[in-house]
Amino acid sequence: MDRPHGEMAVTGMPHVLVVAGSDCSGGAGIVRDIETLAAFGVKASVAITAVTIQTHHGVEHVDAVSPERVAGQMCAALKANPIAAIKIGMLATAGTIRAVDAVLADHPALPVVLDPVLASSSGRALLTEDAMEPLLRLFRRCALITPNLPELALLSGAASTLAPLEQAKHLVTAGAPAVLVKGGHSEGPASADILVRPDRDPYSFTAPRLAVSMRGTGCMLASAVAAHLSLGDDLETAIASAKSFVHERLREMIANTAPGSIVRLPGLQN
């Protein structure tokens, strides 16, 4: 039954609006985002950008939702619920990126965490070639960008020959308010994620590197940061808490796996 005009479905609870693609296997995209937000007691609203056909081994087909429908979903969610933060994942096309940009322009106070999904873990491109320029412009609307090392190199373009920290500084100079360089693809005994912002020294979030293979930690991390921002935490606290959350998930997977086994959590996108 329809509610009276203006009545919210849930009062007193922050919502995070997730703008991302779906996954029929249930292991990635919006499904994983909702699971992560629920772990923090945060409600989720959604705007689906693409419908994918995929298994735990790869993406078979992608149908992008029209930019108008993506923007319409976002506007409806923002009208219906107390949205306190936005998490963006797969955007698929340049048109969708421009539509999302236009909606965000009307809500400048909302913190936005963008996990730049450029390709699936199996290597299939999930962003059209003409979408890179509008994606870089969209960064200016965001509180935080969370690329892994391969994504950072692609986003940096001509600056990709530089060291990762310098690549991140290049994106900040181009207008991104903050970039979290995820260190999961690096090597060494510690996994360090480095926060780069203008006019501040880089800040490192470090945890022991665990002997585990797990897809999707980047998706979880961005959703967890958005959850903490929706609850009023500052950016550094949100990132530290989110990294701790992901680290504990990895530890749990190891604890529940037979000695000598390699842990693989299917369906998650990094």
N, C-alpha and C positions, 0 to 999 in steps of 0.2 A: 504494500500500500504506500502511496506517495506521502511524504512528510510535508507538513506545512512549509511554505516558502521561508527559507532562511534557517530552518532548524537543522542542526548538524547531526550526523549519524552517531558520533561519539564525542562527548564533551570532556574537556579536561585532560585529554591525552594528545601529545604531539604526534603529528603524522609526518612521514617522509614520503615525498612524491618520487617514485622511481620511474625514470624514462629510459626504457631499454627494450630489448627483444625477448621473445618467448622461446622456450625450448621444450619440445614435445616429450623429450626423455625425462624431464624434470630435474636435470642435473645442473643447469646453468641459467643465465639470464635472470629474468624477473623472479623465477621460482627461488633461486639461490639468494637473491636480494631480500625477498620477503622473509625467508628463514632466518637470515642474519638479523634483520630488524626486529623480528619477534624475540630473539634472544635477549634483546635489551628492553623489552616491554614497549616497543614503539610500534604504532600502527603504520601500515603501508597503504598508499594510494598509488595507482599505476597509470602509465601512458605507454601503450605498447607501440614500438616503432617498427617491428618486423616480426613475422611469423616464420620460424625456421623448422625445417625437417632435419633432425640430427639424431644420431645415436651417441653412445659414449665414445665412439671412435672417430667421429668426424661429422661435418656439416654436409648434407646432401642437397639442400635447396633453401633459398631465402626468398620470401615475398615481403617487400617493403610496404609498410602502411603509408598511405598518402600523407604528405606534410600537413594538409588541412585536418585530417583525422587525428594526427598526433597532437597538433595544437589544440584541437577541440577537446581531446581527452585531458590535456594539461589544464586548460581553462576550467573545465567542469570540476576536476579534482580540487583545484585551488578555490573554487567557489563553494564546494560542498564541505570541505574539511579544514581543520586548523593546521595547515601545512607549515611546518617549522624548518624544513630543510628539503633540498632536492638532490637526488643522486642520479647521475646520468651515466648510462653505459652505451650499448650499441645504438648508433644513430643512422647508419646505413647509407644515406644519400645527402647530397648537398642541399636539396630542397628541404629535407627534414631538419637539417642543422639550422637553416635560415628561419624556419618556422619556430623552432625551439628558442632561438635567439630572440625573436620578436616577443614571445611570451615572457621570457626572463626579463626583458627590458621594462615590462610593466610591474615587476616584483623585485626591484634592486636590493631590498633589505634581506631577502632570503639567502642563506648560505647554500652554495651549490658545489657539490663534489663531482668531478667528472673523471671517470675512468675511461681513457681513450681506447675503445675496442676497435683495433684496426684489422685484426685477423683472428681466426679461430686457432685453437691450439694445434689443429691438424694442418694449419697453413693456409686455409681458404680465406681470401680477402672478404672482409665484412664492412668495408667502406669503399664507395666508388672513388675513382681516381680524381674526379673533379671536386671532391669534398674536402680536400686538405686545407685549402685557403679559408673557406668559411669556418672550418673547425678551429683553426688558429685564431680567428676573430672571436669565436664563441668563448675562448679561454678567458677573455676579459670580463665576462659575466660571472666567472666562477671564483669561489673562495680557495679551491684547491684542485690541481690536476695531478693524477696519480699514474704516470706512465711507468712501465717496466723498462729495462734497458733497451731491448729491441724497438719498442714503441718510441722511446725517447730519441733514438737515432733517426727514425723515420720522420718524426715531427721536427727535428732540428734542421732537416734539409741540408743545405750547403755546410752547416756547422757540424754535421755528423762526424767529421773527422776529428773533432775535439774530444777531450775526455768527458765522461758523463756529467761531471759537475759543471763543466763549462757549457755543455749542451743545455743543461737546465737553466743556467744563467742567461743563455741566449733566448730561451722562451720567456723568461721573466722580463728581459729587456724589451721583448716584442709585445709585452702587455699582460702576460699571465701573472696574477697577483701572488701565487705561490705554487711551487712544483715540488711534489714528493717523489724523489727518485727511488724506486723500489729496487732493492739489491738482491732479489731472489735469483736472478740469472748470473750473479757474480760467483766468485769462489772464495774459499777461506773458511776459517772456523767460526766466523761471526757473520750474521746477516744484518747489514746496515741499510736502513732507509734514511735518505738525507733530504731534509726540508730546505728549500732554497726560496728566499724572499728578497725583494729589493731592499737595499740599505741595511741588511742584517747579515751577520755571519751565518753560514750554513749550520743547521742543527741536526745531529745524528740520533736516530732511534735504533738501538742495537740489541740483538738477541742472539743466543747461540744458534748456529746453523744445525738443523736437525737432519738426520739421515733418513729422509722421507721424500717420496715423489708424490706431489699432490697438486692437481690442477685447480685453479680457481681462487687461490689465496688473494689475488689482486681484487677480484670481485668482492670477496668478503671484506677485505680491508676498507675499500671505499664505502661500502654500505655501513660498516661499523663506525667509520669516521662521521658519516652523515647522521647516524643515530645519535652519537654523542653531541654533535653540533645542535641537533634538534632539542636536546635536553639542556642546552645552555652552556656546555663546556667550551673553553677557548680552543683554538686550533691545535696547539701543542699538546694539550691534555687529551683532546679527541684522538689525535694520531697515536699517542703513547698507549692509550687504552685499547684502541683498535688493533695495534700491533700485538699487544699482550693477548687479546682475544684470539687472533689468528694463531699465535704461537701455541696457545693452550689447545686449540683444535688439533694442531699437528701432533702435539704430545699425546693427546687422547687417542689419535689414530695409531700411533706407535705402540701405546700401551695395550691396545686391543688387537694387535697383530702378532702372529707367531714369530719367535726369534729368527732372524735371518731373512724374513720376507721384506719385500719392497711394498710400501703402502701406496696404493693408487686409488684416489677417490674419483670415480668417473663422472664425466659430465660437467665439471666445473671449468670455467674459462678464466685464464689468468689475465 
